[in-house]
Each structure stands twice: as C-alpha cells, then as structure tokens.
Amino acid sequence: MFAMVFDGVGQKLRPETRPIPKPQKGEVLVEVLACAVCRTDLHLIDGELADPKLPVVPGHEIVGRVVALGEGVDNHEISDRIGIPWLGYTCGECHYCLSGRENLCDHARFTGCHIDGGYATHTLADARYCFPLPDNYDDAEAAPLLCAGLIGHRTLSAAGDAQRLGIYGFGAAAHIIAQVAIHEGRKLYAFTRTGDETAQEFATSLGCVWSGGSEEVPPEELEAAMIFAPVGALVPAALKAVEKGGTVVLGGIHMSDIPSMPYSILWGERTIHSIANLTRNDALEFLETAGRVKIETSVTLMPLNQANEALERLRNGEVSGAIVLIP
C-alpha cells in the first residue's frame, strides 16, 4: 500500500510504501476511494492538536470499499462502500460515553491523528465507527460529508431553530450545511474574508440572502451565528451581530485566541457554544438527511501524491468547497 505520512511539525508529508495490514478483531480493512482534505489536517501538521500518534497517516473524511473483515465484524460485508469519520474509537465506559456524550470521551481516538487515516490506498478502522453512505453521491462528492458535513450538522443543531442565521468562514463545512439550512427554510447570511468576492458570490449562488466581509454588519440582527473559520477575533464580531438571547456556535477544533471584549456584547443572555468532535448518532442523522436532501458538494480533485500541495492550497484559501485526494 502507498501512504503519505506525517512525522512531525515543520515537515512535509512523505510518501511511503507499506505492507497492506490485516484487520484485527472488530476491524475492517478498507480500500480508500477518496479522502477529503480538512482544515483539521492543517492543525495537525502545524502542531495545534494535542498528542497525535507520530508518525501518522492524516485524513479523516474517508470513502472506501471494505476488502477484509476482522473477527466478530457483523455490521459490514465485503464490498460495502462505507465512510470513516474523525471519531475512530471511544471507551464506552466513562461518564461522557454513558450519558450519550461520546464526543467528549477522555479516551477517544481520532482518525488521522491517533489512528492512521485516509491519505493512503488502504486503511484499517474500527467497524463500529464506519457508516454506510447514501447512494446519490459518488465517492468524491461523499468524502466532504464525513467531517465538513458532520461537524456542520452538529453546529447547526446547536444553533437551535434560529431562522436568521449567520455563517462566518464560507469553506467546506459552511457550503454543505448552508444547503441543509436553506432547505429547512432558514435565512442565511454569509461572512467571508474581507474582499473575498469569489467566496461571497459562491455563498449567494447557494441561496444565502446576503454575503459580505466578516467586519460588516448584516442588514438585520441574527438569531444565531456559526463560526467555522479558526479566527478568535470573529467571536466578538458575531456577538455584535446576534440579538439578545442569541447563540454563537464555534464549529472548529482549534481557534486563535479570542481577544478581550466588552461584557456589553455578551450581556442579554447571549451564549457562546463550542462544538467538540461528533458522535455516531450525529453521523447516522446527517447521512440520513444527505440521502433525502441532495447536497451539492463543491470538490476539487487532486491525486494522493499531491497531498502537500493540496494542504497549501487549503491554507491559502485557493479553493471553494473541498479538496478531495484520489489514490
């Protein structure tokens, strides 16, 4: 098998040829068909995620075909097309797991961080954390659903039933969940980097009623706002844009420091709510929705051996939607 491997901060991913592994008890061996590139992968290579396994194969938006089953696997069959997301293992015994909050499990392991991921031709996964994919997406279209879509779903859920909804950072997660929110009849307001007319036009083309720079004031107060860009300075900006009682949901795994801000923009029972990881139930709910509501995922295809170039294009904001690596 071929893989792109990360050894540590400051190093490019390197190509490596390895023997194809054999699945152990409870695992599936998957031939990777597509793997989307996520901003979390940038946080990994920039050293912003705690305690990754090194060396590690990044990638956690994996579409693949089951080619071998480990002992005891009865929820998948050979040739099944499945998706492998960020959450790769939880203990099932801590108070978080037992209270339906496995996304907060202290012993969780994450694909492409603690478990080798999808920047490869093959990967192993715990069968319990793999999911059947809706048939109305090809492999590349389905890949961004597995993190951008899932985190977007959890973020939108935290925004409650807000009808006037702002989105800060119009990348992979935003362009997916915006379509779901618009399908639900919500009014969306898109905030992008200042002067990024391409992203603003993209947001409008998907049905957002307004788009502008992140420092701009929307034409009406928002009931809630979702922040996907890893920029702490957007938190005060979003708080100023939401009405009293509104919620600002932080959808990223990492964010730069939030600057000092006056209490007056938080007062009025405004809430800041962070999103951490996902649960298996999130995956089941969102993929069921994606099967009913055809989401147009905007994807740019690149070969697996160009993973370093793909990461730099993502870092520089050169792509609308998501980059998908094809082995």
N, C-alpha and C positions, 0 to 999 in steps of 0.2 A: 504494500500500500504506500501511497505518497501522502505526505502531510507537510504543512507549513507550521513551523514550531517556534514558539516564543521562549527565549532563555532568560530574559531579564530586562529591566528598564534601560533604555538607551540603545537597545539592539533591535535591528530589523528582524522580521521573521525569516527563518532559514528553511530551505527545502530539505526534507529527509525521507529516505525510503526505509520502511519498516516491514517486518512480517505482519501479515493480516492476523489480528488477535482472535482468540476463541472465546465465545461468550461463557461466562461462569453462571452459577445458579442465579436465576432471576433476571439475567441479562439477555439482550438481543444484540446481534451483530447487524449493522446497517450499512448498506452501500449508499454513500451520500450522492444525492442527485442535484442538490442545490443548497447553498448556505448563504443567508443574507449577512451583510456587514452591519454591525450595530455600533452606536456610539459607546456602548459599554466596552467594546473591544478596544477602543481608544483609551478609555480609562484604565484598562488592564495594562496596556503597553506603556502608559505614562506613569504607572506606579500608584494609581489612585484607588486601587482596590486592595483590601487587606488580605494578606496571607494567601496569595494564589499558589497553586502547585507549580513548581518550576523544575524542568521545562514543561510547558503545556501547549497543547494544540487549541487555539482560540476557536470561537464560533458557537453560537447557541440559538440560531434560527435555522434549524436543520430539517430539510426534507429528504427522506431516504426510503430505501426499499429493504425490508427485512430479508436477510440472506441466511441467517442461522439463529437458532433458539437455544438458550441455556436451559438447564434443568428446571422444571417447575413453571415455565412460562406457558400460560394458557389463555392470555388475553390478546395475543398476536399470532399470526401464522406466516410461514414463509411466503414471500412476495407481497405482503401487505405494504402499502405506502403509508408511512407514519411521519409525524412531526415530533422533533425533540426540542424542547424549550430550555430556558435558563435554569429553572428549578430541576435538579437532577436527583436529589435524594433528601429525605428528611427522616428524623429518628422515629417519629410516630409515638413517642412516649413522653415528651416534655409537656409542660402545661400549655404551651402555644399550640402544639400539634393536637392535643386532646381537646382544645377549645375551638378548633376549626381555623386556627391561625398558623398553619404550617409555613406560611411565607416568612414568619418571624423565628422559626426554629433555630436555636443556637448551634445545632449540629448539622444544619443544612449544607449540602454541597451543590455547587453550581456548574453547569455545563460550560466548557471553555474557560474555566477558572480553576476549579478543583478537580474536574473530570475532563479528559481530552474531548475536544469538541469537533466541529464540522468543517474546519479548514483542512480537509483530508478527503481521501477517496472512500475511507471506511471509518466507522466509529462504533464503540460499544455504549450501550445505555441501559439503565435500569428500566425494565419493561413497564413498571408501574407509572413511570413518568414520561411515557410516549403516548401519542394520541393519533387516532385516525383523522385524516384530513378530508374536507369536503371535495367532491369530485369536480366542482365547477371552477377549479383553479389548476393551472399547470404547475410544474414544480417550482419555477422561478417566481410565479405570482404568489404561491402559497408561502414561500420562505419568510417574507416580512411579517406575516400574520403571527409568527411564533414568538416574537418579542415585542416589536413595534405595535402589533395588534393587541397582544395580551396585556401589555402594560397600559396601552391606550384604553383598553376596556376597563381595567381596574381603576384607572384615573377618572374616566368618565363616570363610573359607578360612584366614586367618592364625591363627585360634583352634584350628586343627587338628581333632582328633577328640574334643575335650572334650565330655563328656556333661553335666556340671553347669556351666551357662553363665550368667553374669550379663550384663545389658544395662543400661547407665547412660544415661538420656535416652531416653524412650519416645516418639519422634516418628516422622517419615515413614520413615526408614531402619529403625528398630527394628521398627515394626509390620509391615513387609514381611518382613524377614529372620527375625523371630521365627517366622513361619508356616513358613518353609522348615526352620528348625532343629527345630521341633516335629514336622514331617513326617518328619524324619530320626530321630526318637525321642529327642531330647535333652531334658533338664530345664532349663527357663528360669526365671530369677529376675530380675524387673524392678525397677529402681531409678528413681524419679522425683523431681521437686522435692518437698521436704517439704510434706506436707499436700495434695498434688495427688491427691485421691481419684478424680477423673474419669479421669486417666491410669492410675492403679493398677487401677481397675475395667476399663478398656479392655484393659490387659495381661492381666488374669486371664481376660477373655472370649475372648482369642485362644488361651489354653491355657497361660499361664505358671503354674507351680506355686506361686509366691509373688510378691508385689509389696509394695513399701514405699518409704520415703524414702531418699534417697541416703546419709544418715548412719547408716542402720540396718544391723545385722549380719544376714546371711541365716541361715536355720536350719541350714545346713551349709556347709562350705568349698567354694568353687568351683574348678573345674579351669581355667577361663579367664573373662575378663570383656571385654566390648566397650564402649567409651565413645563415644557419638555426640554427647553434649552438649559444647559448646565450653568446658568449665569445667575448668581445670587442677587445681583442688582435688579433683576426683574421682579423679585418678591415685593419690594415697596411699590414698584410701578403697578403691579397687578392689584395690590391692596387699594391703591388710589382709584383704580378703575371699577372695583366692585362696590355694590351698595351695602348699606348696613345689613348685617345678618348674612352677608355673602361668604363664600368659601374660595380660597386659593389653594389649589391642589398641585403639589410638586411631584411630577411624574418621573424624575430621573433618579438613578442610583448614586450619582455624585453631582455636587454643585459647588461652585466657588462660594466664598464667604458672603453671607448676607450683610450688607452694610448697615450701619446704625441708622435708625429711622425714628421719627416721632411716634409716640404712642397714639396720637390722634388718628393715624391712618389705619390702626388696628382696632381702635375702640369702636363700639357699636356692634359688638358681638360678631365681628368678622373672625373667620377661622383660617388657620394655616394647617393643611393636612398633607403629610408626606406619604408617598407610596413606596413600599418595600417589597420588591420581588413579586411573586404571584403564587397562587395556589392551583392545585389540579382542577378544582372546581371552576376557577377563572377560565382555564383552558377549555373545559367542556362547554361552558356557557358561551364564550366568544366564538369558538369554532362552529357551534350550532347556529349562532347568529350569522356567521360568514357563509354558512351553507344556504341560508334563506335570503340574505341581502348580498348580492354580488358586489364585492368591493373591488374597485379598480386600483390595484397596486401599481404604482409607477416604479418600474425597475430598470436598472442599467446592468447588463450582464458583463461580467469580466471573467477570464479564466482563473482558476485557483492559483496558478503560479504567479499571478499578478496581485496577490493579496496585499503586499506592501503598498503598491500604487493605489489600490482601492481604499486603503485606510487613509492615505494622504488626501485623496480626492474628497473623502468624507470630512476630514479635518478642515479642509479649505472651503467647505460648503459649495463644492462644484457640481453637486448632483441634486436634482429634485426627486424626492422619493427615496428609494433604497437601492444600494448596490448589492447585487447577488453574484456570488462566486460559483462557477460551474466547474467541477472536476473534469 
